[in-house]
Amino acid sequence: MSIKIKKGDEVVVIAGDHKGSKGKILEFLRDKNRVLVEGVNLVKKHEKKTQENPQGSIIEREASIHFSNIKKIN
C-alpha cells in the first residue's frame, strides 16, 4: 500500500464525526495506519496527582484517526 502523506502535511477529514475539519499531521502511526491531526478528535485524559501537579487535572489531547478518513490539501 502506497501512502502519500507524512508528518507536517495539511489535511482535511473526509469521513466521520469530524468531517470537514482541517489540520496538520502531528504523528503518523504506520503500524496501525492511523494519524494524529492537530485539533481533530480531541479526547479528555485524566492525569494523576504528582508532586509537579498536586491537584491532578483533566487535559484534552488528540486521538488518532484512520488515514483513509483524511485527504491531503495541496
C-alpha positions as CSV (number, residue, x, y, z in Angstrom):
1,M,0.0,0.0,0.0
2,S,1.4,3.4,-1.0
3,I,0.8,6.2,1.4
4,K,1.5,9.7,0.1
5,I,1.1,11.6,3.4
6,K,3.7,12.5,6.0
7,K,4.2,14.4,9.2
8,G,3.6,18.2,8.8
9,D,1.2,17.8,5.8
10,E,-2.1,19.8,5.8
11,V,-5.1,17.5,5.6
12,V,-8.8,17.6,5.8
13,V,-11.1,15.0,7.4
14,I,-13.4,13.5,4.8
15,A,-15.3,11.0,6.9
16,G,-16.6,10.5,10.4
17,D,-17.7,12.9,13.2
18,H,-15.0,15.5,12.4
19,K,-15.8,15.7,8.7
20,G,-14.6,19.0,7.2
21,S,-12.0,19.7,9.9
22,K,-8.6,20.8,8.8
23,G,-5.2,20.5,10.5
24,K,-1.6,19.4,10.3
25,I,-0.4,15.8,10.9
26,L,1.4,15.7,14.2
27,E,2.3,12.0,14.0
28,F,1.9,9.0,11.7
29,L,1.4,5.6,13.3
30,R,2.5,3.3,10.5
31,D,2.0,0.0,12.2
32,K,-1.7,0.9,12.9
33,N,-2.3,3.0,9.8
34,R,-3.5,5.9,11.9
35,V,-2.6,9.6,12.2
36,L,-2.8,12.3,14.8
37,V,-4.2,15.5,13.3
38,E,-3.8,18.8,15.2
39,G,-7.2,20.0,16.7
40,V,-9.2,17.0,15.5
41,N,-10.7,14.1,17.5
42,L,-10.0,15.7,20.9
43,V,-10.5,13.4,24.0
44,K,-10.2,14.2,27.7
45,K,-7.5,12.4,29.7
46,H,-7.3,12.3,33.4
47,E,-3.8,12.9,34.9
48,K,-2.8,11.5,38.3
49,K,-1.7,13.7,41.2
50,T,2.1,14.2,41.2
51,Q,4.5,16.5,43.0
52,E,4.6,18.7,40.0
53,N,0.8,18.6,39.7
54,P,-0.6,18.2,43.2
55,Q,-4.3,18.7,42.2
56,G,-4.3,16.3,39.2
57,S,-6.1,17.5,36.1
58,I,-8.1,16.7,33.1
59,I,-6.3,17.5,29.8
60,E,-7.6,17.4,26.2
61,R,-5.4,15.8,23.6
62,E,-5.7,14.4,20.1
63,A,-6.7,10.8,19.5
64,S,-5.8,9.0,16.3
65,I,-8.0,8.6,13.3
66,H,-7.6,6.1,10.4
67,F,-5.6,7.5,7.5
68,S,-8.3,6.6,5.0
69,N,-10.5,9.2,6.6
70,I,-8.2,12.1,5.6
71,K,-7.2,13.8,2.4
72,K,-4.1,15.9,1.7
73,I,-4.6,19.5,0.8
74,N,-2.3,21.0,-1.9
